[in-house]
Amino acid sequence: MKKFLTGCLIVAVLGVVAIAVGGYFLYRAASPVIENARSYLQGFSELDDLERAITNQSPHTAPETGELTEAQVQRFARVQDSVRAALGQRMTEIEEKYQHLKSDGVESRQPSVAEVVGGLSEIARVFTEARRFQVTALNAEGFSQAEYSWVRDRIFQAAGVEVTSMIDLSKIEEAVRTGTGIDNLGTDRLPRPNIPEKNRALVKPHINKMDQWLPLAFFGL
């Protein structure tokens, strides 16, 4: 009987050891993803402060006509050009990440959690820097975030570009927390109103810059 109990005790101890060892290796396998997720969230920790740094915090009342003004289009163009110039070579990182995510979007294979988190950590670093430059440019042009977002969306609509392809950063954060893919990270679909001819005319001189501006818009800038 004593031998039997001793044997049971040994089996129980070995079972605990096996669980502990298994848990250790499971943790070791998962820890890079966990650490990347933490790094990602830390990388976005500045965004609230940056948004509060926008001088013009007033709401924007869009005109019933939906028409842009020439001044708004010019100010938007200067913000975009300013961010691109300030980023310099780092703008290439945003463009490459944009192309990578867009190409993944048309493939049947979903990126793994590690791929998504790894990619997002890179986007977080570049995005935070780009956002910092953008806030400086918004303040220089007197934009509130609300007015800028409205102008940006109207400009891309007038150019015939799908604004709905833009990344929603709050959904990216949720994806990192829940470990989901990147297929539903776009912003909510905007209604397609009748585009004023005035908007088309104002945007036409800037059509050749749309491809340059789109990567920033894709990431919500």
C-alpha positions, 0 to 999 in steps of 0.5 A, a space after each residue: 500500500 505504501 509503495 502504491 501511495 508513493 507511486 501515486 505521489 511520484 506520478 502526481 509530482 511528475 504531472 505538476 512538473 509536466 504542467 509547469 514545464 509545458 506552461 513555461 514553454 507556452 509562455 516562452 512561445 507566447 511572450 514575444 507576441 505579448 511583449 510586442 503587444 505591450 510595446 505597441 500600446 506603449 508606442 501609442 501612449 503619446 497620442 492622447 497628449 498629441 491630440 490635446 496639443 492641437 490648438 484649435 479644439 472647436 467643433 466643425 460645422 460642415 456646410 449644408 452644400 458639402 462644398 470645400 473652399 479653395 483655402 481649405 484645399 490649399 491648407 490641407 495640401 500644405 499639411 500633407 506636404 509638411 508631414 511628408 517633408 518632416 518625415 523625410 526618409 521615414 515616409 518610405 516606411 509608411 509607404 512600404 507598410 501601406 503597400 504591404 497591408 494593402 497587398 495582404 488585404 487582397 490575399 486569401 491568407 490572413 497574417 498571423 498574430 505575430 505578423 500583425 503585432 510586429 507590423 503594428 509596432 512599426 506603424 506605431 513608431 512611425 505613426 506617432 512621429 508623423 502625428 507629431 509633425 501633423 499636429 505642428 502643421 495643423 496648428 500652423 494652418 489653424 485646423 481643428 482635427 474635426 475640420 481637417 478630417 472633414 476636408 480630407 474626406 471631401 478631397 478624396 471623395 472628389 478625387 474618386 478615391 475610396 476613403 473607406 480604405 483608411 485604417 482606424 487606429 482604435 480598431 487596430 488597438 482592439 485587434 492587438 488586444 484580442 489577437 484578431 486579423 487586420 481585415 476589419 480595421 478600416 474606418 466605417 464606410 462613409 455615405 457617398 453624397 452627391 459630390 459638388 462640382 466645385 469640389 471636383 474643380 478645386 481638387 483637380 489641380 492636386 490629382 497628381 498628388 493623391 498617390 502621395 497623400 493616400 498612404 498618410 490618409 490610410 493611417 488616418 493622417 
